Amino acid sequence: AWTSPDLALAHRLRDISVPTLLVNGVWEKRFQPLRDKIAAGIPGVIVADYPGGHSINIEAAVGFETSVREFVARVAP
């Protein structure tokens, strides 16, 4: 819901204060403007871009897993 460009709450991205990871498939062309909005809007967001599309966890499985592991290691006590 937060990533919809027409969402009435999109202006509140700056209010997200929890650690946030976005693993992005760069071939998903329709999502890239939203990726940029998220990168600019959520404080401290970590964005990991990989070659792949909508199913980035499958299409770039190694990168996806690495990004998630590193993110969890940073934010987990």
C-alpha positions in Angstrom: 0.0 0.0 0.0 2.8 2.4 0.8 4.4 2.1 -2.7 1.4 3.1 -4.8 2.1 6.4 -6.6 -1.5 7.5 -6.1 -1.8 6.5 -2.5 -3.0 9.4 -0.4 -0.5 8.4 2.3 2.6 8.6 0.1 3.5 11.9 1.6 4.1 10.1 4.9 7.0 8.0 3.7 9.2 10.2 5.9 7.3 9.0 9.0 8.5 5.4 8.6 11.0 5.0 11.4 11.6 1.2 11.4 14.6 -0.2 9.5 13.6 -0.8 5.9 15.0 -2.8 3.1 13.8 -2.6 -0.5 15.2 -5.4 -2.8 14.5 -4.1 -6.3 14.4 -5.9 -9.6 15.5 -3.3 -12.1 13.7 -5.0 -15.0 10.4 -4.2 -13.4 10.2 -0.9 -15.3 6.8 0.2 -13.9 8.2 0.1 -10.3 11.3 2.1 -10.9 9.7 5.5 -10.3 8.3 4.2 -7.0 11.7 2.8 -6.1 13.1 6.3 -6.5 10.3 7.8 -4.4 10.9 5.2 -1.6 14.7 5.7 -1.7 14.2 9.5 -1.4 11.3 9.3 1.1 12.1 6.7 3.8 14.9 7.8 6.1 17.7 5.3 6.2 16.1 2.9 3.7 18.6 0.4 2.2 17.9 -0.2 -1.5 19.5 -3.2 -3.2 19.1 -3.2 -7.0 19.5 -6.5 -8.9 19.0 -7.6 -12.5 15.6 -9.2 -12.4 11.9 -8.4 -12.4 8.9 -8.8 -10.2 10.1 -12.1 -8.7 13.5 -10.8 -7.7 13.8 -13.3 -4.9 13.9 -16.0 -7.5 15.5 -14.2 -10.4 18.5 -12.9 -8.4 18.2 -15.4 -5.5 21.9 -15.1 -4.3 21.8 -11.3 -4.2 18.4 -11.3 -2.6 19.5 -13.7 0.1 22.7 -11.7 0.7 20.9 -8.4 1.0 18.3 -9.9 3.4 21.0 -11.6 5.6 23.1 -8.4 5.8 20.1 -6.3 6.6 18.9 -8.6 9.4 22.5 -8.8 10.8 22.5 -4.9 10.9 19.1 -4.6 12.6 18.9 -7.7 14.8 20.3 -7.3 18.3 
